[in-house]
Amino acid sequence: MLYFTYIMASERQGTLYIGMTNDLVRRVWEHKNHCVKGFTTKYNISNLVWFEIHATAQSAISAEKRMKRYRRKWKVDLIEKENPNWIDLYDTISSP
């Protein structure tokens, strides 16, 4: 099984959310459809802007916790290194 650490954004340079999951397509869909009330619903965070794959849940959890400690500039730089236009990657991961 694969695990994912991911960053969602409300818009370009908007509010960020970092999470981890074992089903990235399902989890992003839940964020987009506001299935779980909370931070992402409150701030309308629905764009997947970055993710990485992990072989173990522990690795994904460790990455998530580490990333949450970093300053915003580090997170923005990480996103813009691979996704400079802050394109929503959901269609990329959900297409067959």
C-alpha positions in Angstrom: 0.0 0.0 0.0 1.2 3.5 -0.8 0.8 6.6 1.5 0.8 10.2 0.6 1.7 13.5 2.2 0.0 16.4 0.4 -0.6 20.1 0.4 -3.9 21.7 -0.5 -4.5 25.4 -1.0 -7.5 27.7 -1.2 -5.9 29.6 -4.1 -2.5 30.7 -5.4 -0.6 31.9 -2.4 -3.7 31.3 -0.3 -4.3 29.3 2.9 -2.5 26.0 3.0 -3.4 22.6 4.5 -1.0 19.7 4.9 -2.3 16.2 5.4 -1.5 12.5 4.8 -3.6 9.6 3.5 -3.5 6.2 2.0 -6.0 7.2 -0.7 -5.2 10.5 -2.3 -7.9 10.6 -4.8 -10.6 9.9 -2.2 -9.2 12.3 0.3 -8.9 15.2 -2.1 -12.4 14.6 -3.4 -13.6 14.8 0.3 -11.8 18.2 0.7 -13.3 19.5 -2.6 -16.8 18.4 -1.6 -16.5 19.6 2.0 -17.4 16.2 3.3 -15.7 16.7 6.6 -16.4 20.0 8.5 -13.2 21.7 9.7 -10.3 23.7 8.7 -10.4 23.0 4.9 -14.2 23.7 4.8 -13.9 26.9 6.8 -11.2 28.3 4.5 -12.5 26.8 1.3 -9.3 24.8 0.7 -9.9 22.6 -2.3 -6.9 22.6 -4.7 -4.3 19.9 -4.5 -1.0 21.7 -5.2 1.7 19.3 -4.1 2.0 15.6 -3.0 4.7 13.0 -2.4 4.4 9.2 -2.2 5.6 7.1 0.8 6.1 3.4 1.2 4.9 3.4 4.8 2.3 5.2 6.9 5.0 6.1 9.4 7.1 7.8 6.7 4.1 9.8 5.5 3.1 10.8 9.1 6.7 11.9 9.9 6.8 14.0 6.7 3.5 15.6 7.5 4.5 16.5 11.1 7.9 17.8 9.9 6.4 19.9 7.1 3.8 21.4 9.5 6.7 22.8 11.6 8.3 24.6 8.7 7.7 28.2 7.9 5.2 29.2 5.2 8.1 30.4 2.8 9.6 26.9 2.9 6.2 25.4 2.0 5.6 27.9 -0.8 9.0 27.2 -2.2 8.3 23.5 -2.2 5.1 23.9 -4.1 6.6 26.3 -6.6 9.6 24.1 -7.3 7.3 21.4 -8.8 4.1 23.4 -9.5 5.0 27.0 -10.2 1.6 28.0 -11.4 -0.2 26.4 -8.4 -2.3 24.2 -10.8 -4.9 21.9 -9.1 -3.4 18.4 -9.5 -6.6 16.6 -8.8 -7.4 15.9 -12.5 -3.9 14.5 -12.9 -4.3 12.0 -10.1 -8.0 11.1 -10.7 -7.8 10.5 -14.5 -7.5 6.8 -15.6 
